[in-house]
Amino acid sequence: MDKKNALRAGALAAGTTLMMLLMTSPALALARDDGDDPGKGLSVIETLGLYVVAPIVLFLVIAGLVIVGDKSRKPQKQG
């Protein structure tokens, strides 16, 4: 029974994704809007730093703060 549910969930996810892809209209992105002034593109290093390194560093900082906060609240065993 679990295999049937997994197959149903996979089919639903695939169908939803397909419908979203078919409903989007990428042709609208071909025409530039008035006042549109894009800057220069990012280099590979800048892109990796922004979309890979920065989220990992942010995650590590938040996880570190949570761990430090959790350790400071634990009661000390006496005896």
mmCIF file of the N, C-alpha and C atoms, coordinates in Angstrom:
data_MODEL
# 
_entry.id   MODEL 
# 
loop_
_atom_site.group_PDB 
_atom_site.id 
_atom_site.type_symbol 
_atom_site.label_atom_id 
_atom_site.label_alt_id 
_atom_site.label_comp_id 
_atom_site.label_asym_id 
_atom_site.label_entity_id 
_atom_site.label_seq_id 
_atom_site.pdbx_PDB_ins_code 
_atom_site.Cartn_x 
_atom_site.Cartn_y 
_atom_site.Cartn_z 
_atom_site.occupancy 
_atom_site.B_iso_or_equiv 
_atom_site.pdbx_formal_charge 
_atom_site.auth_seq_id 
_atom_site.auth_comp_id 
_atom_site.auth_asym_id 
_atom_site.auth_atom_id 
_atom_site.pdbx_PDB_model_num 
ATOM 1   N N  . MET A 1 1  ? 0.819  -1.191 0.000   1.00 0.00 ? 1  MET A N  1 
ATOM 2   C CA . MET A 1 1  ? 0.000  0.000  0.000   1.00 0.00 ? 1  MET A CA 1 
ATOM 3   C C  . MET A 1 1  ? 0.864  1.257  0.000   1.00 0.00 ? 1  MET A C  1 
ATOM 4   N N  . ASP A 1 2  ? 2.021  1.212  0.679   1.00 0.00 ? 2  ASP A N  1 
ATOM 5   C CA . ASP A 1 2  ? 2.903  2.380  0.722   1.00 0.00 ? 2  ASP A CA 1 
ATOM 6   C C  . ASP A 1 2  ? 3.467  2.698  -0.655  1.00 0.00 ? 2  ASP A C  1 
ATOM 7   N N  . LYS A 1 3  ? 3.724  1.658  -1.445  1.00 0.00 ? 3  LYS A N  1 
ATOM 8   C CA . LYS A 1 3  ? 4.262  1.867  -2.784  1.00 0.00 ? 3  LYS A CA 1 
ATOM 9   C C  . LYS A 1 3  ? 3.241  2.587  -3.664  1.00 0.00 ? 3  LYS A C  1 
ATOM 10  N N  . LYS A 1 4  ? 1.982  2.243  -3.473  1.00 0.00 ? 4  LYS A N  1 
ATOM 11  C CA . LYS A 1 4  ? 0.912  2.873  -4.244  1.00 0.00 ? 4  LYS A CA 1 
ATOM 12  C C  . LYS A 1 4  ? 0.793  4.357  -3.870  1.00 0.00 ? 4  LYS A C  1 
ATOM 13  N N  . ASN A 1 5  ? 0.893  4.660  -2.579  1.00 0.00 ? 5  ASN A N  1 
ATOM 14  C CA . ASN A 1 5  ? 0.825  6.054  -2.132  1.00 0.00 ? 5  ASN A CA 1 
ATOM 15  C C  . ASN A 1 5  ? 2.022  6.853  -2.629  1.00 0.00 ? 5  ASN A C  1 
ATOM 16  N N  . ALA A 1 6  ? 3.194  6.238  -2.621  1.00 0.00 ? 6  ALA A N  1 
ATOM 17  C CA . ALA A 1 6  ? 4.388  6.928  -3.109  1.00 0.00 ? 6  ALA A CA 1 
ATOM 18  C C  . ALA A 1 6  ? 4.273  7.203  -4.601  1.00 0.00 ? 6  ALA A C  1 
ATOM 19  N N  . LEU A 1 7  ? 3.744  6.245  -5.339  1.00 0.00 ? 7  LEU A N  1 
ATOM 20  C CA . LEU A 1 7  ? 3.548  6.433  -6.777  1.00 0.00 ? 7  LEU A CA 1 
ATOM 21  C C  . LEU A 1 7  ? 2.532  7.539  -7.046  1.00 0.00 ? 7  LEU A C  1 
ATOM 22  N N  . ARG A 1 8  ? 1.478  7.563  -6.263  1.00 0.00 ? 8  ARG A N  1 
ATOM 23  C CA . ARG A 1 8  ? 0.459  8.601  -6.413  1.00 0.00 ? 8  ARG A CA 1 
ATOM 24  C C  . ARG A 1 8  ? 1.045  9.978  -6.101  1.00 0.00 ? 8  ARG A C  1 
ATOM 25  N N  . ALA A 1 9  ? 1.833  10.079 -5.041  1.00 0.00 ? 9  ALA A N  1 
ATOM 26  C CA . ALA A 1 9  ? 2.448  11.357 -4.678  1.00 0.00 ? 9  ALA A CA 1 
ATOM 27  C C  . ALA A 1 9  ? 3.434  11.808 -5.745  1.00 0.00 ? 9  ALA A C  1 
ATOM 28  N N  . GLY A 1 10 ? 4.203  10.873 -6.290  1.00 0.00 ? 10 GLY A N  1 
ATOM 29  C CA . GLY A 1 10 ? 5.142  11.221 -7.355  1.00 0.00 ? 10 GLY A CA 1 
ATOM 30  C C  . GLY A 1 10 ? 4.435  11.693 -8.608  1.00 0.00 ? 10 GLY A C  1 
ATOM 31  N N  . ALA A 1 11 ? 3.336  11.025 -8.959  1.00 0.00 ? 11 ALA A N  1 
ATOM 32  C CA . ALA A 1 11 ? 2.571  11.434 -10.137 1.00 0.00 ? 11 ALA A CA 1 
ATOM 33  C C  . ALA A 1 11 ? 1.954  12.809 -9.930  1.00 0.00 ? 11 ALA A C  1 
ATOM 34  N N  . LEU A 1 12 ? 1.464  13.070 -8.736  1.00 0.00 ? 12 LEU A N  1 
ATOM 35  C CA . LEU A 1 12 ? 0.892  14.381 -8.432  1.00 0.00 ? 12 LEU A CA 1 
ATOM 36  C C  . LEU A 1 12 ? 1.950  15.473 -8.513  1.00 0.00 ? 12 LEU A C  1 
ATOM 37  N N  . ALA A 1 13 ? 3.129  15.211 -7.953  1.00 0.00 ? 13 ALA A N  1 
ATOM 38  C CA . ALA A 1 13 ? 4.209  16.201 -8.002  1.00 0.00 ? 13 ALA A CA 1 
ATOM 39  C C  . ALA A 1 13 ? 4.660  16.449 -9.439  1.00 0.00 ? 13 ALA A C  1 
ATOM 40  N N  . ALA A 1 14 ? 4.789  15.380 -10.220 1.00 0.00 ? 14 ALA A N  1 
ATOM 41  C CA . ALA A 1 14 ? 5.202  15.537 -11.617 1.00 0.00 ? 14 ALA A CA 1 
ATOM 42  C C  . ALA A 1 14 ? 4.143  16.285 -12.414 1.00 0.00 ? 14 ALA A C  1 
ATOM 43  N N  . GLY A 1 15 ? 2.885  15.965 -12.191 1.00 0.00 ? 15 GLY A N  1 
ATOM 44  C CA . GLY A 1 15 ? 1.800  16.653 -12.894 1.00 0.00 ? 15 GLY A CA 1 
ATOM 45  C C  . GLY A 1 15 ? 1.727  18.121 -12.539 1.00 0.00 ? 15 GLY A C  1 
ATOM 46  N N  . THR A 1 16 ? 1.892  18.431 -11.259 1.00 0.00 ? 16 THR A N  1 
ATOM 47  C CA . THR A 1 16 ? 1.871  19.827 -10.823 1.00 0.00 ? 16 THR A CA 1 
ATOM 48  C C  . THR A 1 16 ? 3.030  20.597 -11.432 1.00 0.00 ? 16 THR A C  1 
ATOM 49  N N  . THR A 1 17 ? 4.207  20.001 -11.430 1.00 0.00 ? 17 THR A N  1 
ATOM 50  C CA . THR A 1 17 ? 5.376  20.658 -12.021 1.00 0.00 ? 17 THR A CA 1 
ATOM 51  C C  . THR A 1 17 ? 5.174  20.890 -13.511 1.00 0.00 ? 17 THR A C  1 
ATOM 52  N N  . LEU A 1 18 ? 4.644  19.903 -14.201 1.00 0.00 ? 18 LEU A N  1 
ATOM 53  C CA . LEU A 1 18 ? 4.401  20.040 -15.635 1.00 0.00 ? 18 LEU A CA 1 
ATOM 54  C C  . LEU A 1 18 ? 3.393  21.144 -15.920 1.00 0.00 ? 18 LEU A C  1 
ATOM 55  N N  . MET A 1 19 ? 2.331  21.210 -15.134 1.00 0.00 ? 19 MET A N  1 
ATOM 56  C CA . MET A 1 19 ? 1.330  22.257 -15.337 1.00 0.00 ? 19 MET A CA 1 
ATOM 57  C C  . MET A 1 19 ? 1.916  23.644 -15.087 1.00 0.00 ? 19 MET A C  1 
ATOM 58  N N  . MET A 1 20 ? 2.746  23.775 -14.062 1.00 0.00 ? 20 MET A N  1 
ATOM 59  C CA . MET A 1 20 ? 3.368  25.073 -13.780 1.00 0.00 ? 20 MET A CA 1 
ATOM 60  C C  . MET A 1 20 ? 4.295  25.480 -14.917 1.00 0.00 ? 20 MET A C  1 
ATOM 61  N N  . LEU A 1 21 ? 5.034  24.536 -15.465 1.00 0.00 ? 21 LEU A N  1 
ATOM 62  C CA . LEU A 1 21 ? 5.924  24.845 -16.581 1.00 0.00 ? 21 LEU A CA 1 
ATOM 63  C C  . LEU A 1 21 ? 5.150  25.237 -17.829 1.00 0.00 ? 21 LEU A C  1 
ATOM 64  N N  . LEU A 1 22 ? 4.031  24.579 -18.061 1.00 0.00 ? 22 LEU A N  1 
ATOM 65  C CA . LEU A 1 22 ? 3.238  24.890 -19.246 1.00 0.00 ? 22 LEU A CA 1 
ATOM 66  C C  . LEU A 1 22 ? 2.507  26.224 -19.116 1.00 0.00 ? 22 LEU A C  1 
ATOM 67  N N  . MET A 1 23 ? 2.176  26.623 -17.895 1.00 0.00 ? 23 MET A N  1 
ATOM 68  C CA . MET A 1 23 ? 1.420  27.858 -17.704 1.00 0.00 ? 23 MET A CA 1 
ATOM 69  C C  . MET A 1 23 ? 2.299  29.102 -17.695 1.00 0.00 ? 23 MET A C  1 
ATOM 70  N N  . THR A 1 24 ? 3.569  28.939 -17.455 1.00 0.00 ? 24 THR A N  1 
ATOM 71  C CA . THR A 1 24 ? 4.443  30.108 -17.458 1.00 0.00 ? 24 THR A CA 1 
ATOM 72  C C  . THR A 1 24 ? 4.677  30.544 -18.888 1.00 0.00 ? 24 THR A C  1 
ATOM 73  N N  . SER A 1 25 ? 4.915  31.826 -19.060 1.00 0.00 ? 25 SER A N  1 
ATOM 74  C CA . SER A 1 25 ? 5.156  32.319 -20.416 1.00 0.00 ? 25 SER A CA 1 
ATOM 75  C C  . SER A 1 25 ? 6.510  33.009 -20.473 1.00 0.00 ? 25 SER A C  1 
ATOM 76  N N  . PRO A 1 26 ? 7.540  32.257 -20.817 1.00 0.00 ? 26 PRO A N  1 
ATOM 77  C CA . PRO A 1 26 ? 8.872  32.844 -20.893 1.00 0.00 ? 26 PRO A CA 1 
ATOM 78  C C  . PRO A 1 26 ? 9.009  33.843 -22.030 1.00 0.00 ? 26 PRO A C  1 
ATOM 79  N N  . ALA A 1 27 ? 8.081  33.846 -22.983 1.00 0.00 ? 27 ALA A N  1 
ATOM 80  C CA . ALA A 1 27 ? 8.164  34.786 -24.099 1.00 0.00 ? 27 ALA A CA 1 
ATOM 81  C C  . ALA A 1 27 ? 8.011  36.223 -23.615 1.00 0.00 ? 27 ALA A C  1 
ATOM 82  N N  . LEU A 1 28 ? 7.354  36.412 -22.480 1.00 0.00 ? 28 LEU A N  1 
ATOM 83  C CA . LEU A 1 28 ? 7.189  37.767 -21.953 1.00 0.00 ? 28 LEU A CA 1 
ATOM 84  C C  . LEU A 1 28 ? 8.522  38.353 -21.497 1.00 0.00 ? 28 LEU A C  1 
ATOM 85  N N  . ALA A 1 29 ? 9.486  37.513 -21.232 1.00 0.00 ? 29 ALA A N  1 
ATOM 86  C CA . ALA A 1 29 ? 10.782 37.994 -20.760 1.00 0.00 ? 29 ALA A CA 1 
ATOM 87  C C  . ALA A 1 29 ? 11.641 38.529 -21.898 1.00 0.00 ? 29 ALA A C  1 
ATOM 88  N N  . LEU A 1 30 ? 11.224 38.328 -23.139 1.00 0.00 ? 30 LEU A N  1 
ATOM 89  C CA . LEU A 1 30 ? 12.024 38.782 -24.273 1.00 0.00 ? 30 LEU A CA 1 
ATOM 90  C C  . LEU A 1 30 ? 11.939 40.286 -24.475 1.00 0.00 ? 30 LEU A C  1 
ATOM 91  N N  . ALA A 1 31 ? 10.820 40.890 -24.129 1.00 0.00 ? 31 ALA A N  1 
ATOM 92  C CA . ALA A 1 31 ? 10.647 42.331 -24.330 1.00 0.00 ? 31 ALA A CA 1 
ATOM 93  C C  . ALA A 1 31 ? 11.142 43.080 -23.100 1.00 0.00 ? 31 ALA A C  1 
ATOM 94  N N  . ARG A 1 32 ? 11.930 44.126 -23.319 1.00 0.00 ? 32 ARG A N  1 
ATOM 95  C CA . ARG A 1 32 ? 12.452 44.930 -22.212 1.00 0.00 ? 32 ARG A CA 1 
ATOM 96  C C  . ARG A 1 32 ? 11.394 45.939 -21.779 1.00 0.00 ? 32 ARG A C  1 
ATOM 97  N N  . ASP A 1 33 ? 11.280 46.154 -20.495 1.00 0.00 ? 33 ASP A N  1 
ATOM 98  C CA . ASP A 1 33 ? 10.356 47.150 -19.969 1.00 0.00 ? 33 ASP A CA 1 
ATOM 99  C C  . ASP A 1 33 ? 10.978 48.531 -20.060 1.00 0.00 ? 33 ASP A C  1 
ATOM 100 N N  . ASP A 1 34 ? 10.126 49.551 -20.103 1.00 0.00 ? 34 ASP A N  1 
ATOM 101 C CA . ASP A 1 34 ? 10.620 50.925 -20.089 1.00 0.00 ? 34 ASP A CA 1 
ATOM 102 C C  . ASP A 1 34 ? 11.298 51.194 -18.751 1.00 0.00 ? 34 ASP A C  1 
ATOM 103 N N  . GLY A 1 35 ? 12.438 51.822 -18.797 1.00 0.00 ? 35 GLY A N  1 
ATOM 104 C CA . GLY A 1 35 ? 13.174 52.143 -17.576 1.00 0.00 ? 35 GLY A CA 1 
ATOM 105 C C  . GLY A 1 35 ? 13.997 50.989 -17.057 1.00 0.00 ? 35 GLY A C  1 
ATOM 106 N N  . ASP A 1 36 ? 14.004 49.882 -17.740 1.00 0.00 ? 36 ASP A N  1 
ATOM 107 C CA . ASP A 1 36 ? 14.789 48.725 -17.321 1.00 0.00 ? 36 ASP A CA 1 
ATOM 108 C C  . ASP A 1 36 ? 16.261 49.012 -17.576 1.00 0.00 ? 36 ASP A C  1 
ATOM 109 N N  . ASP A 1 37 ? 17.056 48.947 -16.539 1.00 0.00 ? 37 ASP A N  1 
ATOM 110 C CA . ASP A 1 37 ? 18.480 49.253 -16.668 1.00 0.00 ? 37 ASP A CA 1 
ATOM 111 C C  . ASP A 1 37 ? 19.287 48.205 -15.911 1.00 0.00 ? 37 ASP A C  1 
ATOM 112 N N  . PRO A 1 38 ? 19.472 47.023 -16.490 1.00 0.00 ? 38 PRO A N  1 
ATOM 113 C CA . PRO A 1 38 ? 20.219 45.988 -15.783 1.00 0.00 ? 38 PRO A CA 1 
ATOM 114 C C  . PRO A 1 38 ? 21.695 46.349 -15.670 1.00 0.00 ? 38 PRO A C  1 
ATOM 115 N N  . GLY A 1 39 ? 22.282 45.962 -14.575 1.00 0.00 ? 39 GLY A N  1 
ATOM 116 C CA . GLY A 1 39 ? 23.711 46.201 -14.375 1.00 0.00 ? 39 GLY A CA 1 
ATOM 117 C C  . GLY A 1 39 ? 24.533 45.127 -15.058 1.00 0.00 ? 39 GLY A C  1 
ATOM 118 N N  . LYS A 1 40 ? 25.841 45.172 -14.798 1.00 0.00 ? 40 LYS A N  1 
ATOM 119 C CA . LYS A 1 40 ? 26.708 44.152 -15.383 1.00 0.00 ? 40 LYS A CA 1 
ATOM 120 C C  . LYS A 1 40 ? 26.467 42.829 -14.666 1.00 0.00 ? 40 LYS A C  1 
ATOM 121 N N  . GLY A 1 41 ? 26.724 41.747 -15.361 1.00 0.00 ? 41 GLY A N  1 
ATOM 122 C CA . GLY A 1 41 ? 26.499 40.424 -14.789 1.00 0.00 ? 41 GLY A CA 1 
ATOM 123 C C  . GLY A 1 41 ? 27.528 40.073 -13.727 1.00 0.00 ? 41 GLY A C  1 
ATOM 124 N N  . LEU A 1 42 ? 27.224 39.049 -12.955 1.00 0.00 ? 42 LEU A N  1 
ATOM 125 C CA . LEU A 1 42 ? 28.137 38.579 -11.923 1.00 0.00 ? 42 LEU A CA 1 
ATOM 126 C C  . LEU A 1 42 ? 29.138 37.599 -12.525 1.00 0.00 ? 42 LEU A C  1 
ATOM 127 N N  . SER A 1 43 ? 30.343 37.605 -11.973 1.00 0.00 ? 43 SER A N  1 
ATOM 128 C CA . SER A 1 43 ? 31.327 36.610 -12.392 1.00 0.00 ? 43 SER A CA 1 
ATOM 129 C C  . SER A 1 43 ? 30.985 35.274 -11.729 1.00 0.00 ? 43 SER A C  1 
ATOM 130 N N  . VAL A 1 44 ? 31.690 34.228 -12.115 1.00 0.00 ? 44 VAL A N  1 
ATOM 131 C CA . VAL A 1 44 ? 31.441 32.906 -11.542 1.00 0.00 ? 44 VAL A CA 1 
ATOM 132 C C  . VAL A 1 44 ? 31.738 32.915 -10.047 1.00 0.00 ? 44 VAL A C  1 
ATOM 133 N N  . ILE A 1 45 ? 32.836 33.550 -9.659  1.00 0.00 ? 45 ILE A N  1 
ATOM 134 C CA . ILE A 1 45 ? 33.212 33.611 -8.237  1.00 0.00 ? 45 ILE A CA 1 
ATOM 135 C C  . ILE A 1 45 ? 32.164 34.378 -7.440  1.00 0.00 ? 45 ILE A C  1 
ATOM 136 N N  . GLU A 1 46 ? 31.692 35.504 -7.970  1.00 0.00 ? 46 GLU A N  1 
ATOM 137 C CA . GLU A 1 46 ? 30.671 36.287 -7.272  1.00 0.00 ? 46 GLU A CA 1 
ATOM 138 C C  . GLU A 1 46 ? 29.365 35.500 -7.147  1.00 0.00 ? 46 GLU A C  1 
ATOM 139 N N  . THR A 1 47 ? 29.000 34.787 -8.192  1.00 0.00 ? 47 THR A N  1 
ATOM 140 C CA . THR A 1 47 ? 27.771 33.992 -8.163  1.00 0.00 ? 47 THR A CA 1 
ATOM 141 C C  . THR A 1 47 ? 27.874 32.872 -7.135  1.00 0.00 ? 47 THR A C  1 
ATOM 142 N N  . LEU A 1 48 ? 28.990 32.150 -7.134  1.00 0.00 ? 48 LEU A N  1 
ATOM 143 C CA . LEU A 1 48 ? 29.173 31.080 -6.147  1.00 0.00 ? 48 LEU A CA 1 
ATOM 144 C C  . LEU A 1 48 ? 29.200 31.638 -4.733  1.00 0.00 ? 48 LEU A C  1 
ATOM 145 N N  . GLY A 1 49 ? 29.850 32.770 -4.556  1.00 0.00 ? 49 GLY A N  1 
ATOM 146 C CA . GLY A 1 49 ? 29.890 33.381 -3.231  1.00 0.00 ? 49 GLY A CA 1 
ATOM 147 C C  . GLY A 1 49 ? 28.513 33.788 -2.750  1.00 0.00 ? 49 GLY A C  1 
ATOM 148 N N  . LEU A 1 50 ? 27.719 34.357 -3.640  1.00 0.00 ? 50 LEU A N  1 
ATOM 149 C CA . LEU A 1 50 ? 26.398 34.857 -3.266  1.00 0.00 ? 50 LEU A CA 1 
ATOM 150 C C  . LEU A 1 50 ? 25.391 33.740 -3.040  1.00 0.00 ? 50 LEU A C  1 
ATOM 151 N N  . TYR A 1 51 ? 25.396 32.733 -3.896  1.00 0.00 ? 51 TYR A N  1 
ATOM 152 C CA . TYR A 1 51 ? 24.350 31.715 -3.842  1.00 0.00 ? 51 TYR A CA 1 
ATOM 153 C C  . TYR A 1 51 ? 24.778 30.398 -3.202  1.00 0.00 ? 51 TYR A C  1 
ATOM 154 N N  . VAL A 1 52 ? 26.065 30.212 -2.919  1.00 0.00 ? 52 VAL A N  1 
ATOM 155 C CA . VAL A 1 52 ? 26.519 28.973 -2.283  1.00 0.00 ? 52 VAL A CA 1 
ATOM 156 C C  . VAL A 1 52 ? 27.178 29.266 -0.942  1.00 0.00 ? 52 VAL A C  1 
ATOM 157 N N  . VAL A 1 53 ? 28.223 30.089 -0.960  1.00 0.00 ? 53 VAL A N  1 
ATOM 158 C CA . VAL A 1 53 ? 29.011 30.326 0.254   1.00 0.00 ? 53 VAL A CA 1 
ATOM 159 C C  . VAL A 1 53 ? 28.221 31.123 1.287   1.00 0.00 ? 53 VAL A C  1 
ATOM 160 N N  . ALA A 1 54 ? 27.566 32.196 0.878   1.00 0.00 ? 54 ALA A N  1 
ATOM 161 C CA . ALA A 1 54 ? 26.842 33.043 1.832   1.00 0.00 ? 54 ALA A CA 1 
ATOM 162 C C  . ALA A 1 54 ? 25.745 32.276 2.580   1.00 0.00 ? 54 ALA A C  1 
ATOM 163 N N  . PRO A 1 55 ? 24.895 31.482 1.920   1.00 0.00 ? 55 PRO A N  1 
ATOM 164 C CA . PRO A 1 55 ? 23.898 30.720 2.683   1.00 0.00 ? 55 PRO A CA 1 
ATOM 165 C C  . PRO A 1 55 ? 24.515 29.694 3.633   1.00 0.00 ? 55 PRO A C  1 
ATOM 166 N N  . ILE A 1 56 ? 25.611 29.057 3.218   1.00 0.00 ? 56 ILE A N  1 
ATOM 167 C CA . ILE A 1 56 ? 26.263 28.086 4.099   1.00 0.00 ? 56 ILE A CA 1 
ATOM 168 C C  . ILE A 1 56 ? 26.826 28.783 5.329   1.00 0.00 ? 56 ILE A C  1 
ATOM 169 N N  . VAL A 1 57 ? 27.472 29.925 5.131   1.00 0.00 ? 57 VAL A N  1 
ATOM 170 C CA . VAL A 1 57 ? 28.024 30.680 6.264   1.00 0.00 ? 57 VAL A CA 1 
ATOM 171 C C  . VAL A 1 57 ? 26.901 31.144 7.182   1.00 0.00 ? 57 VAL A C  1 
ATOM 172 N N  . LEU A 1 58 ? 25.816 31.643 6.611   1.00 0.00 ? 58 LEU A N  1 
ATOM 173 C CA . LEU A 1 58 ? 24.677 32.087 7.416   1.00 0.00 ? 58 LEU A CA 1 
ATOM 174 C C  . LEU A 1 58 ? 24.097 30.926 8.220   1.00 0.00 ? 58 LEU A C  1 
ATOM 175 N N  . PHE A 1 59 ? 23.971 29.758 7.601   1.00 0.00 ? 59 PHE A N  1 
ATOM 176 C CA . PHE A 1 59 ? 23.482 28.583 8.311   1.00 0.00 ? 59 PHE A CA 1 
ATOM 177 C C  . PHE A 1 59 ? 24.408 28.213 9.464   1.00 0.00 ? 59 PHE A C  1 
ATOM 178 N N  . LEU A 1 60 ? 25.718 28.222 9.214   1.00 0.00 ? 60 LEU A N  1 
ATOM 179 C CA . LEU A 1 60 ? 26.673 27.858 10.262  1.00 0.00 ? 60 LEU A CA 1 
ATOM 180 C C  . LEU A 1 60 ? 26.647 28.850 11.417  1.00 0.00 ? 60 LEU A C  1 
ATOM 181 N N  . VAL A 1 61 ? 26.503 30.134 11.118  1.00 0.00 ? 61 VAL A N  1 
ATOM 182 C CA . VAL A 1 61 ? 26.429 31.144 12.182  1.00 0.00 ? 61 VAL A CA 1 
ATOM 183 C C  . VAL A 1 61 ? 25.178 30.922 13.026  1.00 0.00 ? 61 VAL A C  1 
ATOM 184 N N  . ILE A 1 62 ? 24.038 30.722 12.385  1.00 0.00 ? 62 ILE A N  1 
ATOM 185 C CA . ILE A 1 62 ? 22.796 30.503 13.131  1.00 0.00 ? 62 ILE A CA 1 
ATOM 186 C C  . ILE A 1 62 ? 22.875 29.206 13.938  1.00 0.00 ? 62 ILE A C  1 
ATOM 187 N N  . ALA A 1 63 ? 23.387 28.136 13.339  1.00 0.00 ? 63 ALA A N  1 
ATOM 188 C CA . ALA A 1 63 ? 23.517 26.867 14.059  1.00 0.00 ? 63 ALA A CA 1 
ATOM 189 C C  . ALA A 1 63 ? 24.467 27.011 15.243  1.00 0.00 ? 63 ALA A C  1 
ATOM 190 N N  . GLY A 1 64 ? 25.567 27.734 15.049  1.00 0.00 ? 64 GLY A N  1 
ATOM 191 C CA . GLY A 1 64 ? 26.505 27.965 16.148  1.00 0.00 ? 64 GLY A CA 1 
ATOM 192 C C  . GLY A 1 64 ? 25.875 28.741 17.286  1.00 0.00 ? 64 GLY A C  1 
ATOM 193 N N  . LEU A 1 65 ? 25.100 29.771 16.966  1.00 0.00 ? 65 LEU A N  1 
ATOM 194 C CA . LEU A 1 65 ? 24.425 30.545 18.010  1.00 0.00 ? 65 LEU A CA 1 
ATOM 195 C C  . LEU A 1 65 ? 23.403 29.695 18.760  1.00 0.00 ? 65 LEU A C  1 
ATOM 196 N N  . VAL A 1 66 ? 22.703 28.829 18.057  1.00 0.00 ? 66 VAL A N  1 
ATOM 197 C CA . VAL A 1 66 ? 21.736 27.949 18.713  1.00 0.00 ? 66 VAL A CA 1 
ATOM 198 C C  . VAL A 1 66 ? 22.446 26.970 19.632  1.00 0.00 ? 66 VAL A C  1 
ATOM 199 N N  . ILE A 1 67 ? 23.552 26.400 19.180  1.00 0.00 ? 67 ILE A N  1 
ATOM 200 C CA . ILE A 1 67 ? 24.290 25.433 19.998  1.00 0.00 ? 67 ILE A CA 1 
ATOM 201 C C  . ILE A 1 67 ? 24.864 26.107 21.238  1.00 0.00 ? 67 ILE A C  1 
ATOM 202 N N  . VAL A 1 68 ? 25.450 27.293 21.071  1.00 0.00 ? 68 VAL A N  1 
ATOM 203 C CA . VAL A 1 68 ? 26.013 28.012 22.222  1.00 0.00 ? 68 VAL A CA 1 
ATOM 204 C C  . VAL A 1 68 ? 24.911 28.384 23.201  1.00 0.00 ? 68 VAL A C  1 
ATOM 205 N N  . GLY A 1 69 ? 23.776 28.840 22.695  1.00 0.00 ? 69 GLY A N  1 
ATOM 206 C CA . GLY A 1 69 ? 22.655 29.179 23.572  1.00 0.00 ? 69 GLY A CA 1 
ATOM 207 C C  . GLY A 1 69 ? 22.104 27.971 24.291  1.00 0.00 ? 69 GLY A C  1 
ATOM 208 N N  . ASP A 1 70 ? 22.086 26.829 23.645  1.00 0.00 ? 70 ASP A N  1 
ATOM 209 C CA . ASP A 1 70 ? 21.571 25.612 24.252  1.00 0.00 ? 70 ASP A CA 1 
ATOM 210 C C  . ASP A 1 70 ? 22.507 25.105 25.339  1.00 0.00 ? 70 ASP A C  1 
ATOM 211 N N  . LYS A 1 71 ? 23.812 25.172 25.112  1.00 0.00 ? 71 LYS A N  1 
ATOM 212 C CA . LYS A 1 71 ? 24.770 24.677 26.101  1.00 0.00 ? 71 LYS A CA 1 
ATOM 213 C C  . LYS A 1 71 ? 24.800 25.560 27.344  1.00 0.00 ? 71 LYS A C  1 
ATOM 214 N N  . SER A 1 72 ? 24.528 26.840 27.188  1.00 0.00 ? 72 SER A N  1 
ATOM 215 C CA . SER A 1 72 ? 24.586 27.725 28.349  1.00 0.00 ? 72 SER A CA 1 
ATOM 216 C C  . SER A 1 72 ? 23.384 27.537 29.263  1.00 0.00 ? 72 SER A C  1 
ATOM 217 N N  . ARG A 1 73 ? 22.314 26.916 28.793  1.00 0.00 ? 73 ARG A N  1 
ATOM 218 C CA . ARG A 1 73 ? 21.114 26.732 29.607  1.00 0.00 ? 73 ARG A CA 1 
ATOM 219 C C  . ARG A 1 73 ? 21.085 25.401 30.348  1.00 0.00 ? 73 ARG A C  1 
ATOM 220 N N  . LYS A 1 74 ? 21.942 24.466 30.001  1.00 0.00 ? 74 LYS A N  1 
ATOM 221 C CA . LYS A 1 74 ? 21.909 23.157 30.646  1.00 0.00 ? 74 LYS A CA 1 
ATOM 222 C C  . LYS A 1 74 ? 22.348 23.287 32.106  1.00 0.00 ? 74 LYS A C  1 
ATOM 223 N N  . PRO A 1 75 ? 21.566 22.704 33.007  1.00 0.00 ? 75 PRO A N  1 
ATOM 224 C CA . PRO A 1 75 ? 21.949 22.774 34.425  1.00 0.00 ? 75 PRO A CA 1 
ATOM 225 C C  . PRO A 1 75 ? 23.176 21.903 34.701  1.00 0.00 ? 75 PRO A C  1 
ATOM 226 N N  . GLN A 1 76 ? 24.014 22.378 35.591  1.00 0.00 ? 76 GLN A N  1 
ATOM 227 C CA . GLN A 1 76 ? 25.218 21.650 35.978  1.00 0.00 ? 76 GLN A CA 1 
ATOM 228 C C  . GLN A 1 76 ? 24.843 20.562 36.982  1.00 0.00 ? 76 GLN A C  1 
ATOM 229 N N  . LYS A 1 77 ? 25.419 19.371 36.816  1.00 0.00 ? 77 LYS A N  1 
ATOM 230 C CA . LYS A 1 77 ? 25.192 18.297 37.786  1.00 0.00 ? 77 LYS A CA 1 
ATOM 231 C C  . LYS A 1 77 ? 26.045 18.566 39.020  1.00 0.00 ? 77 LYS A C  1 
ATOM 232 N N  . GLN A 1 78 ? 25.441 18.391 40.180  1.00 0.00 ? 78 GLN A N  1 
ATOM 233 C CA . GLN A 1 78 ? 26.191 18.602 41.420  1.00 0.00 ? 78 GLN A CA 1 
ATOM 234 C C  . GLN A 1 78 ? 26.362 17.259 42.116  1.00 0.00 ? 78 GLN A C  1 
ATOM 235 N N  . GLY A 1 79 ? 27.544 17.094 42.648  1.00 0.00 ? 79 GLY A N  1 
ATOM 236 C CA . GLY A 1 79 ? 27.740 15.866 43.406  1.00 0.00 ? 79 GLY A CA 1 
ATOM 237 C C  . GLY A 1 79 ? 28.833 15.084 42.926  1.00 0.00 ? 79 GLY A C  1 
# 
